[in-house]
Amino acid sequence: MTDQDSPWKEMLEANLGVALDFFFPEIHTEIDWGQEHEILRQELPPVAPPGEKRIADLVAKAISTHGDERYLHGEVQGEEEHDFGHRIQVYNRRVSDKFNLPVGSFVILTDANPGWRPEKYEAVLYGKKQTLEFHSAKVIDWLGREEELKVHPNPVALFVLAHLASMRTKKDDEARADAKFEVVLLMQERFDNEVERRKWYRYLDWLLALPEEYDLQVWDRVNAMKEKGMPYVTFADRYERKMGRVEGRVESVLQDRFPDAEAELMPQVEQVEDLHKLQELLQMAKTADLTTIKAAIATAISGSK
């Protein structure tokens, strides 16, 4: 059986900033990533019965944008677990006790059950509630959005793409080989740096494990493309095309809802360089009033610079 948790844990440790930016931007924006953060690998006091060793997936110390120390506790969970929220509460309390500071917890749920979405622990004792809320992200929420992942500027998107492919192709080596071939090409488009490319390939190889003969077929196909000089759309080209499509949809919505303002707003919309922000603007343009849309465009432009 493929170990699906380990590549997630390793990816998080090595790429905490970009992972938080992808899954939990509300956490990412509060951390000063110009300051060095520290992954704390020491084992915490046991939270399981004697003889059963458990450690938190990730504990990190960082510096906030206000200059104070922050502690983060993260978990990756690949299957539904009864009383999972209690386990997060126990880890959170143990980390807080150890470092004598409040701790923010987040969980990445990699299972296939769309209905299981733990995001808090709550108990009632003597008429009073004990509650811990934690940030929660569900990977399968990206199902059906694979094209968006392929052009997403954050490299974690390719990791999520590979994970979804691993779920889809569990018992089909040929389909998995096709998926792996596509993600390898996307990685080669994205990373100019060979060290970075090898690092992310290690995660990919872990998620999309194949029998040796299929792995060789994948690399034969990759090498054949290189040798024949067969062109394929680069990441930059793909990203720009996606941006253009979304801009066109924004223009169409504005033309329908605010025909007198569309000519004024579109040059500003075209200054937004972040695909995610542009997609948010598209959704807002469908329902929000004109004043709100103008303010959101201005915010998106400033956030792109």
C-alpha positions in Angstrom: 0.0 0.0 0.0 1.3 3.5 -0.9 2.1 5.7 2.1 0.0 8.8 1.2 0.7 10.7 4.4 4.5 10.8 4.3 4.9 12.9 1.1 2.4 15.3 2.5 4.3 15.6 5.8 7.6 16.0 4.0 6.2 18.6 1.5 4.7 20.6 4.4 8.0 20.7 6.3 10.0 21.7 3.3 7.5 24.2 1.8 5.4 25.4 4.7 5.1 29.0 3.4 3.8 28.1 0.0 1.6 25.3 1.4 -0.1 27.7 3.8 -0.5 30.3 1.0 -2.3 27.7 -1.1 -4.5 26.1 1.6 -4.8 28.7 4.3 -4.0 32.2 3.0 -5.6 33.7 6.1 -2.8 32.1 8.1 -0.1 32.9 5.5 -0.8 36.6 5.5 -0.2 36.9 9.3 3.3 35.4 9.1 6.4 37.4 8.2 8.0 35.0 5.7 11.0 37.2 5.4 12.0 36.0 8.8 13.2 32.4 9.2 10.7 30.0 10.6 11.7 26.8 12.4 10.3 23.3 12.1 10.3 21.7 15.6 10.8 18.0 15.2 11.1 17.1 18.9 8.6 14.6 20.1 5.8 16.0 22.2 4.5 14.3 25.4 2.5 11.2 24.5 -1.2 11.6 23.6 -1.9 7.9 23.2 -2.1 4.9 25.5 1.2 3.6 26.8 3.1 1.7 24.2 1.5 3.6 21.3 3.7 6.4 20.1 2.1 9.5 18.5 3.6 12.8 17.4 2.0 15.8 15.8 2.6 15.9 12.0 4.1 19.4 12.2 4.9 22.0 14.8 6.5 25.2 13.6 7.7 28.5 15.2 7.4 31.6 13.1 7.4 35.4 13.4 4.2 37.3 12.8 4.0 40.4 10.7 3.8 42.3 14.1 7.1 40.7 15.2 5.8 38.3 17.9 6.4 34.6 18.0 3.7 32.3 16.6 3.4 28.6 16.9 1.6 26.4 14.3 0.4 22.9 14.6 -0.5 21.0 11.5 -2.0 17.6 10.8 -2.6 15.6 7.5 -5.4 13.1 7.8 -6.0 10.5 5.2 -9.1 8.8 6.6 -12.1 9.5 8.6 -11.4 9.2 12.3 -13.9 9.2 15.2 -13.2 11.9 17.7 -10.5 13.5 15.4 -11.3 16.9 16.8 -10.4 15.7 20.3 -7.0 14.6 19.1 -6.4 18.0 17.5 -7.4 19.6 20.8 -5.0 17.4 22.7 -2.1 18.2 20.4 -2.9 21.9 20.5 -3.0 22.0 24.3 0.2 20.0 24.6 2.1 22.3 22.2 0.6 25.4 24.0 1.7 24.0 27.3 5.2 23.3 26.1 5.9 26.7 24.6 3.6 28.7 26.9 1.9 30.5 24.0 -1.4 30.1 22.1 -1.2 27.7 19.1 -3.0 27.8 15.8 -3.9 24.4 14.4 -4.7 23.5 10.8 -5.6 20.2 9.2 -5.4 19.0 5.6 -8.0 16.3 4.9 -6.9 14.0 2.0 -9.6 11.4 2.3 -12.4 10.8 -0.2 -15.5 11.5 2.0 -16.9 14.9 1.0 -19.2 14.9 4.1 -16.4 14.6 6.7 -15.2 18.1 7.5 -14.0 18.4 11.1 -13.1 22.0 12.0 -13.7 22.1 15.8 -13.6 20.2 19.0 -16.5 20.9 21.4 -17.4 19.3 24.7 -20.0 20.3 27.3 -19.1 19.9 30.9 -21.2 21.0 33.8 -23.3 23.2 31.5 -20.2 25.0 30.0 -18.7 24.5 26.5 -15.0 23.7 25.9 -14.3 24.6 22.3 -11.3 24.6 19.9 -11.8 25.8 16.4 -9.1 24.9 13.8 -8.6 25.6 10.1 -9.5 22.8 7.8 -9.0 22.2 4.1 -10.4 19.4 2.0 -8.3 18.3 -1.0 -11.1 16.7 -2.9 -12.7 20.2 -3.1 -10.4 20.5 -6.1 -12.0 17.6 -8.0 -13.3 18.9 -11.3 -10.9 21.9 -11.1 -7.9 20.1 -12.5 -7.4 22.6 -15.3 -7.3 25.4 -12.7 -4.6 23.5 -10.8 -2.5 23.1 -14.0 -2.2 26.8 -14.4 -2.1 27.8 -10.7 1.0 29.8 -9.9 1.6 28.0 -6.6 3.6 24.8 -7.0 1.5 23.1 -4.4 -1.2 23.0 -7.0 0.7 20.3 -8.9 1.1 18.3 -5.7 -2.7 18.5 -5.2 -3.1 17.5 -8.9 -0.9 14.5 -8.4 -2.8 13.5 -5.2 -6.1 13.6 -7.0 -4.6 11.5 -9.8 -3.4 9.0 -7.2 -6.9 8.7 -5.8 -8.5 8.3 -9.3 -6.0 5.6 -10.5 -5.5 3.4 -7.5 -6.1 0.1 -9.5 -5.2 1.3 -13.0 -1.5 1.5 -13.7 -1.9 2.6 -17.3 -4.1 5.5 -16.3 -1.7 6.4 -13.5 1.2 6.4 -15.9 -0.7 8.8 -18.2 -1.4 11.1 -15.3 2.2 10.9 -14.1 3.5 11.7 -17.6 1.3 14.8 -17.7 2.4 16.1 -14.3 6.1 15.5 -15.1 5.7 17.7 -18.1 4.0 20.4 -16.1 6.8 20.2 -13.5 9.4 20.6 -16.2 7.6 23.6 -17.6 7.4 25.2 -14.2 10.8 24.7 -12.6 13.9 26.0 -14.3 16.0 25.1 -11.2 17.0 21.4 -11.4 17.2 21.1 -7.6 13.7 22.4 -7.2 12.5 20.1 -10.0 14.0 17.0 -8.4 12.5 18.0 -5.0 9.0 18.2 -6.3 9.5 15.1 -8.5 10.3 13.2 -5.3 6.9 14.1 -4.0 5.2 13.2 -7.3 7.0 9.9 -7.5 5.8 9.1 -3.9 2.2 10.0 -4.7 2.0 8.3 -8.1 4.0 5.2 -7.4 4.1 2.7 -10.3 5.7 -0.7 -11.0 9.1 -0.2 -12.6 8.0 -1.1 -16.1 5.4 1.6 -16.1 7.8 4.2 -14.6 10.2 3.4 -17.5 7.4 3.9 -20.0 6.7 7.4 -18.5 10.3 8.5 -18.8 10.6 7.0 -22.3 7.7 9.2 -23.3 9.3 12.3 -21.7 12.6 11.6 -23.3 11.0 11.0 -26.7 9.4 14.4 -26.5 12.7 16.0 -25.7 14.6 14.3 -28.5 12.0 15.1 -31.1 11.7 18.7 -30.0 8.0 18.4 -29.8 6.5 21.7 -28.6 4.2 21.9 -25.7 2.5 24.9 -24.1 4.8 26.3 -21.4 3.5 27.1 -17.9 3.7 30.8 -18.7 1.8 30.5 -21.9 -0.9 28.3 -20.2 -1.2 30.8 -17.3 -1.5 33.8 -19.6 -4.2 32.0 -21.7 -6.1 31.2 -18.5 -5.8 34.8 -17.4 -7.1 36.0 -20.8 -10.1 33.7 -20.6 -11.1 34.9 -17.1 -10.6 38.5 -18.1 -12.9 37.9 -21.0 -15.6 36.5 -18.7 -15.2 39.5 -16.3 -15.6 41.9 -19.3 -18.8 40.0 -20.4 -20.4 40.1 -17.0 -19.6 43.8 -16.5 -20.9 44.6 -20.0 -24.2 42.9 -19.1 -24.6 44.4 -15.6 -22.9 47.8 -15.9 -22.6 48.7 -19.5 -21.8 52.4 -18.7 -18.9 51.4 -16.4 -17.3 48.5 -18.3 -15.0 50.7 -20.4 -13.7 52.4 -17.3 -13.2 49.2 -15.3 -11.6 46.8 -17.7 -8.2 48.6 -18.0 -8.1 48.3 -14.2 -9.1 44.6 -14.3 -6.3 44.0 -16.8 -3.7 45.2 -14.2 -4.6 42.3 -11.9 -1.8 39.8 -12.3 -3.0 37.1 -9.9 -5.3 34.4 -11.4 -6.9 33.6 -8.0 -7.8 37.3 -7.4 -9.1 37.6 -10.9 -11.3 34.6 -10.4 -12.6 36.1 -7.2 -13.4 39.3 -9.1 -15.3 37.3 -11.7 -17.6 35.8 -9.0 -18.1 39.1 -7.3 -18.9 40.8 -10.6 -21.9 38.5 -11.0 -23.7 39.7 -7.8 -22.1 42.7 -6.1 -22.9 46.3 -6.5 -20.7 48.6 -8.5 -19.1 50.4 -5.6 -18.1 47.0 -4.0 -16.7 45.8 -7.3 -14.6 49.0 -7.8 -13.2 48.6 -4.3 -12.4 44.9 -4.9 -10.6 45.7 -8.2 -8.5 48.4 -6.4 -7.6 45.9 -3.7 -6.7 43.2 -6.2 -4.4 45.5 -8.1 -2.6 46.6 -5.0 -2.2 42.9 -3.9 -0.7 42.0 -7.3 2.2 44.5 -7.0 
